[in-house]
């Protein structure tokens, strides 16, 4: 039970708004020490996990590139590009991104987009540009609402799309857990059951996006 102190550390750290990376690192050490590991062994576990998941290091290459292109005006160019298409509104635009995110995630391409890779530098500015083209200058509340909806669209597309891919971690975890209980089931079977859920999620969030679009057409938030 002492190993659960790591969970308590995360809860307390997030509650007092400490740096998330620092909180998770401390929680890992607390859990390891409570489990009887030495500090060196905890560090070894960190290193082993990092080495076995080398794709994580891609972030160190992608994020600086995104920062450079943002500094060069990527967000402004994305916003001005979408503003040229007067017939494009924020609802259909984000619905199209939702479809793209779900389809690519279902094919296992979960890292092809994301908050850092696509939402912040391109999708959110383009959504803002689509709203500005119809309503003019955005209030701060409308701008934040638009950014939040763009982020939510990415989350929903990824979350409900990735479970269709048979080699995703969640599917393999369920297959392994059921196998330990004597229930043998194929990953493809679980993936197929994820399709109806993904379709329902798409329809529901698309409806939310259309309602959000209609709300903005009636006038910007105060």
C-alpha positions in Angstrom: 0.0 0.0 0.0 2.9 2.4 0.6 3.6 2.4 -3.2 0.3 4.4 -3.5 2.1 7.3 -1.9 3.2 8.2 -5.5 -0.5 8.7 -6.4 -1.0 11.0 -3.4 2.2 12.9 -4.4 0.7 13.5 -7.9 -2.6 14.7 -6.5 -1.0 17.1 -4.0 1.5 18.4 -6.5 -1.1 19.2 -9.1 -3.4 20.7 -6.4 -0.7 23.2 -5.4 0.1 23.8 -9.1 3.7 22.7 -9.1 5.5 22.0 -12.3 3.9 18.8 -13.7 7.3 17.3 -14.8 8.7 17.9 -11.4 5.6 16.4 -9.7 5.7 13.2 -11.8 9.5 12.8 -11.3 9.1 13.1 -7.5 6.1 10.7 -7.5 8.2 8.2 -9.4 11.0 8.4 -6.7 8.4 8.2 -3.9 6.9 5.1 -5.5 10.2 3.5 -6.1 11.6 4.2 -2.6 8.3 2.9 -1.0 8.7 -0.3 -3.1 12.2 -0.8 -1.6 14.3 0.4 -4.6 17.3 2.6 -4.0 17.6 6.0 -5.7 20.1 4.5 -8.2 17.7 1.7 -9.1 14.9 4.3 -9.7 17.2 6.2 -12.0 18.1 2.9 -13.8 14.3 2.3 -14.3 14.0 5.7 -15.8 16.9 5.1 -18.1 15.6 1.6 -19.1 12.1 3.0 -19.9 13.6 5.8 -21.9 15.9 3.5 -23.9 13.0 1.1 -24.7 10.8 3.9 -25.9 13.3 5.9 -28.1 10.6 7.4 -30.2 10.0 9.8 -27.2 13.3 11.6 -28.2 11.6 12.7 -31.5 10.0 15.4 -29.4 13.4 17.0 -28.9 13.7 17.3 -32.7 10.1 18.3 -33.5 9.4 20.9 -30.8 12.4 23.2 -31.6 11.4 23.0 -35.3 7.9 24.1 -34.4 9.3 26.9 -32.3 11.4 28.2 -35.2 8.6 28.2 -37.7 6.2 29.8 -35.2 8.8 32.6 -34.7 9.0 32.9 -38.5 5.2 33.6 -38.6 3.6 30.2 -39.1 0.5 31.0 -37.0 0.0 34.4 -38.8 0.3 32.7 -42.2 -2.2 29.9 -41.2 -4.7 32.5 -39.9 -4.4 34.7 -43.0 -4.7 31.6 -45.3 -8.0 30.4 -43.9 -9.3 34.0 -43.8 -9.1 34.1 -47.6 -11.8 31.4 -47.9 -14.8 33.4 -47.0 -17.1 30.4 -47.3 -15.3 28.4 -44.6 -16.6 28.6 -41.0 -15.1 27.2 -37.9 -17.6 24.4 -37.4 -17.0 22.5 -40.8 -13.3 23.3 -40.6 -12.9 21.6 -37.2 -15.2 18.7 -38.3 -12.8 18.1 -41.1 -9.9 18.0 -38.7 -11.8 15.7 -36.4 -12.3 13.2 -39.3 -8.7 13.5 -40.2 -7.6 12.9 -36.7 -9.8 9.9 -36.2 -8.9 8.2 -39.4 -5.2 8.6 -39.0 -5.4 7.5 -35.4 -7.3 4.4 -36.5 -4.4 3.6 -38.8 -1.9 3.9 -36.0 -0.6 7.3 -36.9 -1.3 8.8 -33.5 1.8 11.1 -33.6 1.1 12.6 -37.0 -0.8 15.4 -35.3 -1.3 16.7 -31.7 -1.4 19.8 -29.6 2.2 20.7 -30.1 2.6 19.5 -33.7 -0.6 20.8 -35.3 -3.2 22.4 -32.9 -1.0 25.3 -31.5 0.9 26.2 -34.7 -1.8 25.6 -37.4 -5.3 24.3 -36.4 -6.1 26.8 -33.6 -4.9 29.9 -35.6 -6.8 28.7 -38.7 -9.9 28.2 -36.6 -9.5 31.8 -35.2 -9.0 33.0 -38.8 -12.3 31.3 -39.9 -14.1 33.1 -37.1 -12.5 36.5 -37.7 -13.4 36.3 -41.4 -17.1 36.2 -40.4 -17.3 38.2 -37.2 -14.4 40.6 -37.3 -11.9 41.1 -34.5 -12.3 38.5 -31.7 -12.8 39.2 -28.1 -10.4 37.5 -25.7 -13.2 35.1 -24.5 -14.1 34.1 -28.1 -10.4 33.5 -28.9 -9.9 31.3 -25.9 -13.2 29.4 -26.6 -12.0 28.8 -30.2 -8.6 27.5 -29.1 -10.2 25.3 -26.5 -12.6 23.8 -29.0 -9.7 23.1 -31.4 -7.8 21.3 -28.6 -10.9 19.3 -27.6 -11.3 18.3 -31.2 -7.8 16.8 -31.3 -8.3 15.0 -28.0 -11.6 13.4 -29.1 -10.3 12.4 -32.5 -7.3 10.8 -31.0 -9.0 9.1 -28.0 -11.8 7.5 -29.9 -9.8 6.8 -33.1 -6.7 5.1 -31.7 -8.7 2.2 -30.1 -9.6 1.0 -33.6 -5.9 0.3 -34.3 -5.3 -3.3 -33.2 -1.7 -2.7 -32.0 -2.5 0.3 -29.7 -1.5 -0.1 -26.0 -5.1 0.0 -24.6 -6.2 -2.9 -26.9 -3.2 -5.0 -26.1 -3.7 -4.3 -22.4 -7.3 -5.5 -22.4 -6.3 -8.6 -24.5 -3.6 -9.5 -21.9 -5.8 -8.8 -18.9 -8.6 -11.0 -20.3 -6.1 -13.7 -21.2 -4.9 -13.9 -17.5 -8.6 -14.5 -16.6 -8.9 -17.4 -19.1 -10.8 -15.3 -21.7 -9.1 -15.5 -25.1 -10.1 -12.8 -27.5 -8.5 -11.5 -30.6 -7.3 -7.8 -30.8 -9.2 -7.4 -34.0 -12.5 -8.2 -32.3 -12.0 -5.5 -29.7 -11.0 -3.0 -32.4 -14.1 -3.7 -34.3 -16.2 -2.9 -31.2 -14.4 0.4 -31.0 -15.7 1.5 -34.4 -19.4 2.2 -33.3 -18.0 4.2 -30.3 -15.8 6.3 -32.6 -18.7 7.0 -34.9 -21.0 8.1 -32.1 -18.2 10.3 -30.7 -17.7 11.8 -34.1 -21.4 12.6 -34.5 -21.7 14.1 -31.0 -18.7 16.3 -31.2 -19.6 17.3 -34.8 -22.9 18.5 -33.4 -21.1 20.4 -30.6 -18.9 22.1 -33.3 -22.0 23.1 -35.3 -23.7 24.6 -32.2 -20.5 26.4 -31.4 -20.3 27.8 -34.9 -23.9 28.9 -34.8 -23.3 30.6 -31.4 -20.4 32.6 -32.9 -22.5 33.6 -35.9 -25.0 35.2 -33.5 -22.3 37.4 -32.2 -18.9 37.2 -30.4 -18.7 36.5 -26.7 -18.4 39.4 -24.4 
